[in-house]
Amino acid sequence: MADTLQLPVTSDREVLYTALLPQVAALLKDETDSVAAMANVAAALRQGLGFFWVGFYRVKGDELVLGPFQGDVACTRIGYGKGVCGAAWQRAEVLVVPDVDAFPGHIACSSLSRSEVVVPVVQQGRVVAVLDVDSIRLADFGPTDARYLAQVCALLPPL
Ligand code: SME
């Protein structure tokens, strides 16, 4: 696997995800270390899609604990059901939040974040982590992001 991502020059997310997905699959192929895998996924998504913040929170006991990420420093621990990440964990479903200020209990790690998508990582029927992506633009995420980000999460080795 080359260490450079090959991406088309376009702002069309569908096109970018379609190009990126097999490259992420190649990056993760045969990788059994979950931290290495999550780190490269975060980097690939930020590099490939230009997101403001991309990272993982892992389920540890009754909290989510910050894992590999790309972007500004962030909150370290999030309680079950708290914020967008904790809610996605509790509900075990993808949450697309077009306006973070309108989401009750949103945790503002960065005042610049305006919209967010959180995808649970489900392994053996349990949420073991969440993938959190933040944007500085309102309503920056939709079904395309939810679909492809879930596919990316499905590529991760056992956490
Ligand atoms: N906004 C998230 C917290 C994590 S940061 O965005 C990186 C939330 O409400 O759960």
Backbone and ligand atoms as CSV (ligand in chain L), in Angstrom:
chain,resi,resn,atom,element,x,y,z
A,1,MET,N,N,0.846,-1.199,0.000
A,1,MET,CA,C,0.000,0.000,0.000
A,1,MET,C,C,0.875,1.240,0.000
A,2,ALA,N,N,0.654,2.114,-1.000
A,2,ALA,CA,C,1.391,3.373,-1.027
A,2,ALA,C,C,1.014,4.203,0.195
A,3,ASP,N,N,1.936,5.072,0.611
A,3,ASP,CA,C,1.616,5.864,1.793
A,3,ASP,C,C,0.974,7.195,1.438
A,4,THR,N,N,0.593,7.363,0.186
A,4,THR,CA,C,-0.094,8.577,-0.232
A,4,THR,C,C,-1.486,8.216,-0.727
A,5,LEU,N,N,-2.478,8.953,-0.282
A,5,LEU,CA,C,-3.833,8.709,-0.774
A,5,LEU,C,C,-3.978,9.328,-2.152
A,6,GLN,N,N,-4.678,8.613,-3.033
A,6,GLN,CA,C,-4.963,9.132,-4.373
A,6,GLN,C,C,-6.425,9.559,-4.393
A,7,LEU,N,N,-6.669,10.856,-4.534
A,7,LEU,CA,C,-8.042,11.347,-4.460
A,7,LEU,C,C,-8.364,12.271,-5.625
A,8,PRO,N,N,-9.564,12.158,-6.193
A,8,PRO,CA,C,-9.955,13.045,-7.277
A,8,PRO,C,C,-10.113,14.481,-6.770
A,9,VAL,N,N,-9.896,15.424,-7.670
A,9,VAL,CA,C,-10.064,16.833,-7.294
A,9,VAL,C,C,-11.537,17.192,-7.471
A,10,THR,N,N,-12.273,17.082,-6.392
A,10,THR,CA,C,-13.708,17.361,-6.418
A,10,THR,C,C,-14.171,17.618,-4.996
A,11,SER,N,N,-15.281,18.294,-4.864
A,11,SER,CA,C,-15.868,18.465,-3.530
A,11,SER,C,C,-17.065,17.533,-3.357
A,12,ASP,N,N,-17.295,16.668,-4.350
A,12,ASP,CA,C,-18.421,15.729,-4.306
A,12,ASP,C,C,-18.081,14.606,-3.327
A,13,ARG,N,N,-18.753,14.598,-2.208
A,13,ARG,CA,C,-18.439,13.618,-1.151
A,13,ARG,C,C,-18.619,12.180,-1.627
A,14,GLU,N,N,-19.681,11.942,-2.395
A,14,GLU,CA,C,-19.936,10.576,-2.887
A,14,GLU,C,C,-18.718,10.085,-3.674
A,15,VAL,N,N,-18.190,10.948,-4.540
A,15,VAL,CA,C,-17.029,10.593,-5.356
A,15,VAL,C,C,-15.798,10.387,-4.461
A,16,LEU,N,N,-15.638,11.278,-3.490
A,16,LEU,CA,C,-14.468,11.176,-2.607
A,16,LEU,C,C,-14.520,9.906,-1.749
A,17,TYR,N,N,-15.683,9.634,-1.168
A,17,TYR,CA,C,-15.805,8.415,-0.351
A,17,TYR,C,C,-15.578,7.166,-1.212
A,18,THR,N,N,-16.119,7.182,-2.429
A,18,THR,CA,C,-15.973,6.018,-3.309
A,18,THR,C,C,-14.499,5.764,-3.618
A,19,ALA,N,N,-13.737,6.844,-3.788
A,19,ALA,CA,C,-12.298,6.694,-4.049
A,19,ALA,C,C,-11.550,6.285,-2.780
A,20,LEU,N,N,-11.999,6.822,-1.656
A,20,LEU,CA,C,-11.261,6.620,-0.405
A,20,LEU,C,C,-11.471,5.230,0.196
A,21,LEU,N,N,-12.687,4.724,0.088
A,21,LEU,CA,C,-13.027,3.477,0.792
A,21,LEU,C,C,-12.081,2.307,0.482
A,22,PRO,N,N,-11.802,2.028,-0.808
A,22,PRO,CA,C,-10.883,0.901,-1.069
A,22,PRO,C,C,-9.462,1.178,-0.577
A,23,GLN,N,N,-9.085,2.460,-0.540
A,23,GLN,CA,C,-7.742,2.787,-0.054
A,23,GLN,C,C,-7.663,2.593,1.461
A,24,VAL,N,N,-8.741,2.923,2.161
A,24,VAL,CA,C,-8.767,2.665,3.600
A,24,VAL,C,C,-8.766,1.155,3.841
A,25,ALA,N,N,-9.518,0.431,3.022
A,25,ALA,CA,C,-9.546,-1.030,3.162
A,25,ALA,C,C,-8.141,-1.600,2.977
A,26,ALA,N,N,-7.411,-1.058,2.014
A,26,ALA,CA,C,-6.043,-1.533,1.774
A,26,ALA,C,C,-5.123,-1.178,2.945
A,27,LEU,N,N,-5.316,0.014,3.501
A,27,LEU,CA,C,-4.510,0.431,4.654
A,27,LEU,C,C,-4.729,-0.495,5.851
A,28,LEU,N,N,-5.976,-0.943,6.005
A,28,LEU,CA,C,-6.315,-1.737,7.186
A,28,LEU,C,C,-6.127,-3.229,6.984
A,29,LYS,N,N,-5.923,-3.624,5.730
A,29,LYS,CA,C,-5.806,-5.054,5.422
A,29,LYS,C,C,-4.674,-5.677,6.250
A,30,ASP,N,N,-4.986,-6.751,6.910
A,30,ASP,CA,C,-4.015,-7.499,7.716
A,30,ASP,C,C,-3.535,-6.752,8.966
A,31,GLU,N,N,-4.110,-5.568,9.229
A,31,GLU,CA,C,-3.717,-4.848,10.447
A,31,GLU,C,C,-4.598,-5.307,11.607
A,32,THR,N,N,-3.960,-5.848,12.628
A,32,THR,CA,C,-4.730,-6.359,13.765
A,32,THR,C,C,-4.710,-5.401,14.949
A,33,ASP,N,N,-3.862,-4.382,14.895
A,33,ASP,CA,C,-3.769,-3.451,16.022
A,33,ASP,C,C,-4.832,-2.366,15.862
A,34,SER,N,N,-5.754,-2.314,16.812
A,34,SER,CA,C,-6.893,-1.402,16.660
A,34,SER,C,C,-6.486,0.063,16.737
A,35,VAL,N,N,-5.490,0.382,17.548
A,35,VAL,CA,C,-5.056,1.784,17.649
A,35,VAL,C,C,-4.444,2.242,16.325
A,36,ALA,N,N,-3.599,1.395,15.741
A,36,ALA,CA,C,-3.002,1.729,14.443
A,36,ALA,C,C,-4.084,1.912,13.393
A,37,ALA,N,N,-5.074,1.039,13.417
A,37,ALA,CA,C,-6.150,1.113,12.428
A,37,ALA,C,C,-6.969,2.389,12.612
A,38,MET,N,N,-7.370,2.675,13.850
A,38,MET,CA,C,-8.165,3.880,14.103
A,38,MET,C,C,-7.373,5.142,13.758
A,39,ALA,N,N,-6.085,5.131,14.037
A,39,ALA,CA,C,-5.246,6.300,13.749
A,39,ALA,C,C,-5.211,6.580,12.249
A,40,ASN,N,N,-5.031,5.531,11.460
A,40,ASN,CA,C,-4.974,5.744,10.018
A,40,ASN,C,C,-6.350,6.092,9.428
A,41,VAL,N,N,-7.404,5.551,10.004
A,41,VAL,CA,C,-8.751,5.918,9.542
A,41,VAL,C,C,-8.998,7.413,9.799
A,42,ALA,N,N,-8.649,7.869,10.997
A,42,ALA,CA,C,-8.842,9.287,11.316
A,42,ALA,C,C,-8.041,10.168,10.353
A,43,ALA,N,N,-6.802,9.782,10.101
A,43,ALA,CA,C,-5.954,10.566,9.199
A,43,ALA,C,C,-6.488,10.546,7.772
A,44,ALA,N,N,-6.900,9.366,7.314
A,44,ALA,CA,C,-7.396,9.245,5.939
A,44,ALA,C,C,-8.669,10.066,5.740
A,45,LEU,N,N,-9.555,10.046,6.724
A,45,LEU,CA,C,-10.806,10.800,6.581
A,45,LEU,C,C,-10.547,12.305,6.626
A,46,ARG,N,N,-9.641,12.721,7.473
A,46,ARG,CA,C,-9.365,14.165,7.541
A,46,ARG,C,C,-8.635,14.620,6.281
A,47,GLN,N,N,-7.667,13.816,5.865
A,47,GLN,CA,C,-6.909,14.183,4.656
A,47,GLN,C,C,-7.795,14.112,3.412
A,48,GLY,N,N,-8.593,13.054,3.343
A,48,GLY,CA,C,-9.382,12.831,2.129
A,48,GLY,C,C,-10.596,13.715,1.996
A,49,LEU,N,N,-11.240,14.015,3.117
A,49,LEU,CA,C,-12.493,14.778,3.067
A,49,LEU,C,C,-12.345,16.192,3.624
A,50,GLY,N,N,-11.215,16.493,4.247
A,50,GLY,CA,C,-10.979,17.843,4.755
A,50,GLY,C,C,-11.808,18.203,5.976
A,51,PHE,N,N,-12.199,17.195,6.754
A,51,PHE,CA,C,-13.025,17.481,7.926
A,51,PHE,C,C,-12.239,18.265,8.978
A,52,PHE,N,N,-12.973,18.998,9.799
A,52,PHE,CA,C,-12.361,19.816,10.858
A,52,PHE,C,C,-11.778,18.942,11.971
A,53,TRP,N,N,-12.541,17.947,12.370
A,53,TRP,CA,C,-12.092,17.045,13.450
A,53,TRP,C,C,-12.640,15.656,13.168
A,54,VAL,N,N,-11.783,14.657,13.292
A,54,VAL,CA,C,-12.183,13.264,13.091
A,54,VAL,C,C,-11.535,12.430,14.193
A,55,GLY,N,N,-12.312,11.645,14.897
A,55,GLY,CA,C,-11.676,10.815,15.907
A,55,GLY,C,C,-12.594,9.774,16.502
A,56,PHE,N,N,-11.980,8.925,17.292
A,56,PHE,CA,C,-12.690,7.828,17.934
A,56,PHE,C,C,-12.759,8.046,19.440
A,57,TYR,N,N,-13.867,7.630,20.013
A,57,TYR,CA,C,-13.985,7.464,21.459
A,57,TYR,C,C,-14.285,5.996,21.706
A,58,ARG,N,N,-13.518,5.367,22.564
A,58,ARG,CA,C,-13.717,3.947,22.867
A,58,ARG,C,C,-14.541,3.761,24.129
A,59,VAL,N,N,-15.394,2.746,24.117
A,59,VAL,CA,C,-16.177,2.404,25.303
A,59,VAL,C,C,-15.248,1.768,26.335
A,60,LYS,N,N,-15.195,2.399,27.507
A,60,LYS,CA,C,-14.423,1.840,28.621
A,60,LYS,C,C,-15.294,1.952,29.864
A,61,GLY,N,N,-15.836,0.834,30.303
A,61,GLY,CA,C,-16.757,0.857,31.437
A,61,GLY,C,C,-17.993,1.662,31.087
A,62,ASP,N,N,-18.297,2.665,31.925
A,62,ASP,CA,C,-19.504,3.460,31.681
A,62,ASP,C,C,-19.184,4.796,31.016
A,63,GLU,N,N,-18.014,4.858,30.352
A,63,GLU,CA,C,-17.606,6.102,29.699
A,63,GLU,C,C,-17.081,5.832,28.301
A,64,LEU,N,N,-17.068,6.898,27.511
A,64,LEU,CA,C,-16.309,6.899,26.268
A,64,LEU,C,C,-14.989,7.605,26.567
A,65,VAL,N,N,-13.894,7.011,26.104
A,65,VAL,CA,C,-12.574,7.592,26.338
A,65,VAL,C,C,-11.942,7.919,24.990
A,66,LEU,N,N,-11.379,9.105,24.907
A,66,LEU,CA,C,-10.779,9.581,23.656
A,66,LEU,C,C,-9.744,8.596,23.118
A,67,GLY,N,N,-9.851,8.310,21.829
A,67,GLY,CA,C,-8.895,7.429,21.158
A,67,GLY,C,C,-8.162,8.206,20.077
A,68,PRO,N,N,-7.643,7.512,19.075
A,68,PRO,CA,C,-6.921,8.188,17.999
A,68,PRO,C,C,-7.804,9.218,17.296
A,69,PHE,N,N,-7.242,10.390,17.033
A,69,PHE,CA,C,-8.003,11.436,16.358
A,69,PHE,C,C,-7.080,12.340,15.575
A,70,GLN,N,N,-7.690,13.166,14.721
A,70,GLN,CA,C,-6.973,14.191,13.965
A,70,GLN,C,C,-7.717,15.495,14.181
A,71,GLY,N,N,-7.029,16.505,14.633
A,71,GLY,CA,C,-7.660,17.803,14.865
A,71,GLY,C,C,-7.202,18.377,16.186
A,72,ASP,N,N,-7.938,19.400,16.637
A,72,ASP,CA,C,-7.577,20.073,17.884
A,72,ASP,C,C,-7.769,19.144,19.089
A,73,VAL,N,N,-7.111,19.499,20.176
A,73,VAL,CA,C,-7.292,18.727,21.408
A,73,VAL,C,C,-8.776,18.675,21.757
A,74,ALA,N,N,-9.195,17.581,22.393
A,74,ALA,CA,C,-10.626,17.359,22.602
A,74,ALA,C,C,-10.900,16.835,24.005
A,75,CYS,N,N,-12.194,16.814,24.360
A,75,CYS,CA,C,-12.611,16.263,25.656
A,75,CYS,C,C,-12.141,14.821,25.756
A,76,THR,N,N,-11.702,14.427,26.935
A,76,THR,CA,C,-11.119,13.099,27.099
A,76,THR,C,C,-12.157,12.030,27.401
A,77,ARG,N,N,-13.157,12.382,28.223
A,77,ARG,CA,C,-14.134,11.380,28.653
A,77,ARG,C,C,-15.560,11.900,28.507
A,78,ILE,N,N,-16.435,11.020,28.050
A,78,ILE,CA,C,-17.849,11.370,27.838
A,78,ILE,C,C,-18.695,10.271,28.454
A,79,GLY,N,N,-19.656,10.647,29.278
A,79,GLY,CA,C,-20.503,9.664,29.970
A,79,GLY,C,C,-21.535,9.024,29.050
A,80,TYR,N,N,-22.038,7.877,29.483
A,80,TYR,CA,C,-23.083,7.158,28.736
A,80,TYR,C,C,-24.297,8.059,28.557
A,81,GLY,N,N,-24.712,8.233,27.330
A,81,GLY,CA,C,-25.885,9.057,27.051
A,81,GLY,C,C,-25.600,10.547,26.996
A,82,LYS,N,N,-24.362,10.950,27.277
A,82,LYS,CA,C,-24.030,12.382,27.307
A,82,LYS,C,C,-23.545,12.857,25.930
A,83,GLY,N,N,-23.932,14.081,25.597
A,83,GLY,CA,C,-23.485,14.667,24.335
A,83,GLY,C,C,-23.974,13.849,23.138
A,84,VAL,N,N,-23.492,14.217,21.976
A,84,VAL,CA,C,-23.886,13.499,20.759
A,84,VAL,C,C,-23.251,12.105,20.757
A,85,CYS,N,N,-21.984,12.056,21.196
A,85,CYS,CA,C,-21.279,10.763,21.194
A,85,CYS,C,C,-21.930,9.772,22.145
A,86,GLY,N,N,-22.220,10.234,23.371
A,86,GLY,CA,C,-22.837,9.347,24.349
A,86,GLY,C,C,-24.242,8.922,23.942
A,87,ALA,N,N,-24.950,9.813,23.245
A,87,ALA,CA,C,-26.298,9.481,22.772
A,87,ALA,C,C,-26.228,8.433,21.658
A,88,ALA,N,N,-25.244,8.573,20.757
A,88,ALA,CA,C,-25.086,7.589,19.676
A,88,ALA,C,C,-24.736,6.222,20.254
A,89,TRP,N,N,-23.929,6.227,21.300
A,89,TRP,CA,C,-23.592,4.980,21.999
A,89,TRP,C,C,-24.846,4.371,22.629
A,90,GLN,N,N,-25.589,5.191,23.384
A,90,GLN,CA,C,-26.785,4.706,24.077
A,90,GLN,C,C,-27.824,4.157,23.096
A,91,ARG,N,N,-28.028,4.894,21.994
A,91,ARG,CA,C,-29.063,4.487,21.037
A,91,ARG,C,C,-28.549,3.455,20.034
A,92,ALA,N,N,-27.221,3.281,19.994
A,92,ALA,CA,C,-26.587,2.376,19.021
A,92,ALA,C,C,-27.045,2.716,17.607
A,93,GLU,N,N,-27.049,4.030,17.306
A,93,GLU,CA,C,-27.417,4.437,15.952
A,93,GLU,C,C,-26.629,5.669,15.534
A,94,VAL,N,N,-26.528,5.836,14.224
A,94,VAL,CA,C,-25.817,7.000,13.680
A,94,VAL,C,C,-26.622,8.253,13.988
A,95,LEU,N,N,-25.955,9.281,14.484
A,95,LEU,CA,C,-26.629,10.562,14.725
A,95,LEU,C,C,-26.014,11.627,13.825
A,96,VAL,N,N,-26.844,12.225,12.996
A,96,VAL,CA,C,-26.431,13.352,12.167
A,96,VAL,C,C,-27.036,14.602,12.792
A,97,VAL,N,N,-26.177,15.521,13.208
A,97,VAL,CA,C,-26.641,16.723,13.913
A,97,VAL,C,C,-26.322,17.947,13.052
A,98,PRO,N,N,-27.335,18.520,12.403
A,98,PRO,CA,C,-27.076,19.641,11.496
A,98,PRO,C,C,-26.654,20.922,12.210
A,99,ASP,N,N,-27.122,21.081,13.468
A,99,ASP,CA,C,-26.771,22.280,14.241
A,99,ASP,C,C,-26.505,21.836,15.675
A,100,VAL,N,N,-25.243,21.820,16.053
A,100,VAL,CA,C,-24.896,21.286,17.376
A,100,VAL,C,C,-25.538,22.102,18.507
A,101,ASP,N,N,-25.773,23.391,18.271
A,101,ASP,CA,C,-26.375,24.227,19.320
A,101,ASP,C,C,-27.827,23.834,19.582
A,102,ALA,N,N,-28.433,23.134,18.635
A,102,ALA,CA,C,-29.830,22.722,18.790
A,102,ALA,C,C,-29.934,21.316,19.378
A,103,PHE,N,N,-28.790,20.666,19.646
A,103,PHE,CA,C,-28.807,19.306,20.212
A,103,PHE,C,C,-28.683,19.408,21.727
A,104,PRO,N,N,-29.730,19.019,22.460
A,104,PRO,CA,C,-29.675,19.125,23.927
A,104,PRO,C,C,-28.504,18.329,24.501
A,105,GLY,N,N,-27.666,19.003,25.272
A,105,GLY,CA,C,-26.559,18.313,25.926
A,105,GLY,C,C,-25.307,18.190,25.086
A,106,HIS,N,N,-25.311,18.800,23.887
A,106,HIS,CA,C,-24.108,18.744,23.057
A,106,HIS,C,C,-22.893,19.197,23.860
A,107,ILE,N,N,-21.790,18.478,23.702
A,107,ILE,CA,C,-20.556,18.822,24.409
A,107,ILE,C,C,-19.652,19.565,23.432
A,108,ALA,N,N,-19.374,20.821,23.724
A,108,ALA,CA,C,-18.591,21.652,22.802
A,108,ALA,C,C,-17.105,21.538,23.115
A,109,CYS,N,N,-16.448,20.574,22.468
A,109,CYS,CA,C,-14.994,20.470,22.632
A,109,CYS,C,C,-14.323,21.647,21.950
A,110,SER,N,N,-14.904,22.086,20.833
A,110,SER,CA,C,-14.399,23.266,20.134
A,110,SER,C,C,-15.563,24.189,19.827
A,111,SER,N,N,-15.380,25.470,20.110
A,111,SER,CA,C,-16.448,26.439,19.827
A,111,SER,C,C,-16.636,26.629,18.330
A,112,LEU,N,N,-15.703,26.127,17.536
A,112,LEU,CA,C,-15.796,26.285,16.078
A,112,LEU,C,C,-16.716,25.238,15.445
A,113,SER,N,N,-16.964,24.147,16.156
A,113,SER,CA,C,-17.775,23.064,15.586
A,113,SER,C,C,-19.238,23.488,15.465
A,114,ARG,N,N,-19.810,23.296,14.286
A,114,ARG,CA,C,-21.205,23.716,14.034
A,114,ARG,C,C,-22.129,22.535,13.746
A,115,SER,N,N,-21.588,21.489,13.119
A,115,SER,CA,C,-22.399,20.297,12.865
A,115,SER,C,C,-21.533,19.063,13.069
A,116,GLU,N,N,-22.207,17.903,13.159
A,116,GLU,CA,C,-21.481,16.722,13.633
A,116,GLU,C,C,-22.188,15.455,13.169
A,117,VAL,N,N,-21.415,14.409,12.944
A,117,VAL,CA,C,-21.998,13.089,12.715
A,117,VAL,C,C,-21.241,12.102,13.602
A,118,VAL,N,N,-21.984,11.236,14.268
A,118,VAL,CA,C,-21.367,10.225,15.137
A,118,VAL,C,C,-21.879,8.844,14.720
A,119,VAL,N,N,-20.924,7.946,14.467
A,119,VAL,CA,C,-21.238,6.596,13.986
A,119,VAL,C,C,-20.774,5.577,15.023
A,120,PRO,N,N,-21.682,4.773,15.557
A,120,PRO,CA,C,-21.238,3.734,16.488
A,120,PRO,C,C,-20.440,2.651,15.767
A,121,VAL,N,N,-19.401,2.174,16.427
A,121,VAL,CA,C,-18.655,1.021,15.924
A,121,VAL,C,C,-19.207,-0.196,16.663
A,122,VAL,N,N,-19.899,-1.052,15.931
A,122,VAL,CA,C,-20.548,-2.212,16.547
A,122,VAL,C,C,-19.754,-3.468,16.187
A,123,GLN,N,N,-19.349,-4.193,17.214
A,123,GLN,CA,C,-18.630,-5.460,17.000
A,123,GLN,C,C,-19.257,-6.519,17.895
A,124,GLN,N,N,-19.572,-7.636,17.309
A,124,GLN,CA,C,-20.226,-8.741,18.023
A,124,GLN,C,C,-21.462,-8.252,18.785
A,125,GLY,N,N,-22.224,-7.388,18.115
A,125,GLY,CA,C,-23.495,-6.945,18.663
A,125,GLY,C,C,-23.410,-5.866,19.734
A,126,ARG,N,N,-22.188,-5.383,20.012
A,126,ARG,CA,C,-22.030,-4.355,21.051
A,126,ARG,C,C,-21.342,-3.120,20.483
A,127,VAL,N,N,-21.752,-1.945,20.982
A,127,VAL,CA,C,-21.046,-0.718,20.606
A,127,VAL,C,C,-19.729,-0.699,21.383
A,128,VAL,N,N,-18.616,-0.702,20.657
A,128,VAL,CA,C,-17.306,-0.729,21.311
A,128,VAL,C,C,-16.582,0.613,21.202
A,129,ALA,N,N,-17.101,1.483,20.328
A,129,ALA,CA,C,-16.496,2.805,20.127
A,129,ALA,C,C,-17.468,3.632,19.303
A,130,VAL,N,N,-17.168,4.915,19.187
A,130,VAL,CA,C,-17.898,5.735,18.219
A,130,VAL,C,C,-16.874,6.507,17.392
A,131,LEU,N,N,-17.235,6.745,16.137
A,131,LEU,CA,C,-16.451,7.626,15.270
A,131,LEU,C,C,-17.176,8.966,15.244
A,132,ASP,N,N,-16.466,10.024,15.591
A,132,ASP,CA,C,-17.054,11.365,15.667
A,132,ASP,C,C,-16.392,12.239,14.603
A,133,VAL,N,N,-17.209,12.911,13.804
A,133,VAL,CA,C,-16.681,13.841,12.793
A,133,VAL,C,C,-17.371,15.185,12.977
A,134,ASP,N,N,-16.568,16.243,13.061
A,134,ASP,CA,C,-17.099,17.597,13.292
A,134,ASP,C,C,-16.784,18.489,12.099
A,135,SER,N,N,-17.695,19.450,11.871
A,135,SER,CA,C,-17.484,20.427,10.803
A,135,SER,C,C,-17.680,21.838,11.340
A,136,ILE,N,N,-17.004,22.775,10.728
A,136,ILE,CA,C,-17.210,24.177,11.109
A,136,ILE,C,C,-18.372,24.789,10.328
A,137,ARG,N,N,-18.982,23.980,9.446
A,137,ARG,CA,C,-20.142,24.459,8.681
A,137,ARG,C,C,-21.433,23.843,9.221
A,138,LEU,N,N,-22.486,24.609,9.228
A,138,LEU,CA,C,-23.792,24.083,9.607
A,138,LEU,C,C,-24.253,23.050,8.594
A,139,ALA,N,N,-24.962,22.046,9.058
A,139,ALA,CA,C,-25.603,21.050,8.187
A,139,ALA,C,C,-24.645,20.492,7.139
A,140,ASP,N,N,-23.452,20.139,7.592
A,140,ASP,CA,C,-22.430,19.658,6.648
A,140,ASP,C,C,-22.528,18.153,6.386
A,141,PHE,N,N,-23.357,17.450,7.161
A,141,PHE,CA,C,-23.401,15.990,7.026
A,141,PHE,C,C,-24.800,15.500,6.693
A,142,GLY,N,N,-24.852,14.392,5.979
A,142,GLY,CA,C,-26.139,13.816,5.595
A,142,GLY,C,C,-26.027,12.319,5.441
A,143,PRO,N,N,-26.998,11.721,4.770
A,143,PRO,CA,C,-27.041,10.259,4.631
A,143,PRO,C,C,-25.809,9.667,3.946
A,144,THR,N,N,-25.222,10.413,3.001
A,144,THR,CA,C,-24.022,9.906,2.319
A,144,THR,C,C,-22.899,9.694,3.325
A,145,ASP,N,N,-22.693,10.685,4.196
A,145,ASP,CA,C,-21.650,10.553,5.217
A,145,ASP,C,C,-21.968,9.382,6.147
A,146,ALA,N,N,-23.222,9.305,6.588
A,146,ALA,CA,C,-23.604,8.233,7.515
A,146,ALA,C,C,-23.319,6.869,6.894
A,147,ARG,N,N,-23.666,6.717,5.624
A,147,ARG,CA,C,-23.521,5.419,4.957
A,147,ARG,C,C,-22.046,5.030,4.808
A,148,TYR,N,N,-21.249,5.954,4.276
A,148,TYR,CA,C,-19.839,5.614,4.026
A,148,TYR,C,C,-19.035,5.512,5.325
A,149,LEU,N,N,-19.330,6.375,6.287
A,149,LEU,CA,C,-18.578,6.297,7.542
A,149,LEU,C,C,-18.866,4.982,8.264
A,150,ALA,N,N,-20.110,4.506,8.146
A,150,ALA,CA,C,-20.435,3.200,8.734
A,150,ALA,C,C,-19.656,2.097,8.023
A,151,GLN,N,N,-19.496,2.228,6.717
A,151,GLN,CA,C,-18.708,1.226,5.976
A,151,GLN,C,C,-17.242,1.255,6.409
A,152,VAL,N,N,-16.732,2.459,6.652
A,152,VAL,CA,C,-15.343,2.581,7.114
A,152,VAL,C,C,-15.211,1.909,8.480
A,153,CYS,N,N,-16.156,2.166,9.379
A,153,CYS,CA,C,-16.084,1.582,10.725
A,153,CYS,C,C,-16.130,0.054,10.672
A,154,ALA,N,N,-16.859,-0.476,9.692
A,154,ALA,CA,C,-16.985,-1.935,9.568
A,154,ALA,C,C,-15.649,-2.584,9.169
A,155,LEU,N,N,-14.705,-1.784,8.682
A,155,LEU,CA,C,-13.396,-2.308,8.277
A,155,LEU,C,C,-12.428,-2.480,9.445
A,156,LEU,N,N,-12.784,-1.899,10.598
A,156,LEU,CA,C,-11.843,-1.915,11.733
A,156,LEU,C,C,-11.663,-3.321,12.290
A,157,PRO,N,N,-10.455,-3.641,12.739
A,157,PRO,CA,C,-10.231,-4.934,13.400
A,157,PRO,C,C,-10.895,-4.917,14.777
A,158,PRO,N,N,-10.952,-6.046,15.465
A,158,PRO,CA,C,-11.536,-6.078,16.812
A,158,PRO,C,C,-10.852,-5.057,17.719
A,159,LEU,N,N,-11.684,-4.249,18.392
A,159,LEU,CA,C,-11.112,-3.211,19.263
A,159,LEU,C,C,-10.741,-3.834,20.602
L,1,SME,N1,N,-19.346,17.143,20.451
L,1,SME,C1,C,-19.187,15.823,21.007
L,1,SME,C2,C,-17.982,15.754,21.894
L,1,SME,C3,C,-16.744,15.321,21.214
L,1,SME,S1,S,-16.009,16.543,20.353
L,1,SME,O1,O,-16.919,17.079,19.334
L,1,SME,C4,C,-14.607,16.061,19.641
L,1,SME,C5,C,-20.426,15.413,21.758
L,1,SME,O2,O,-21.336,16.227,21.959
L,1,SME,O3,O,-20.492,14.266,22.182
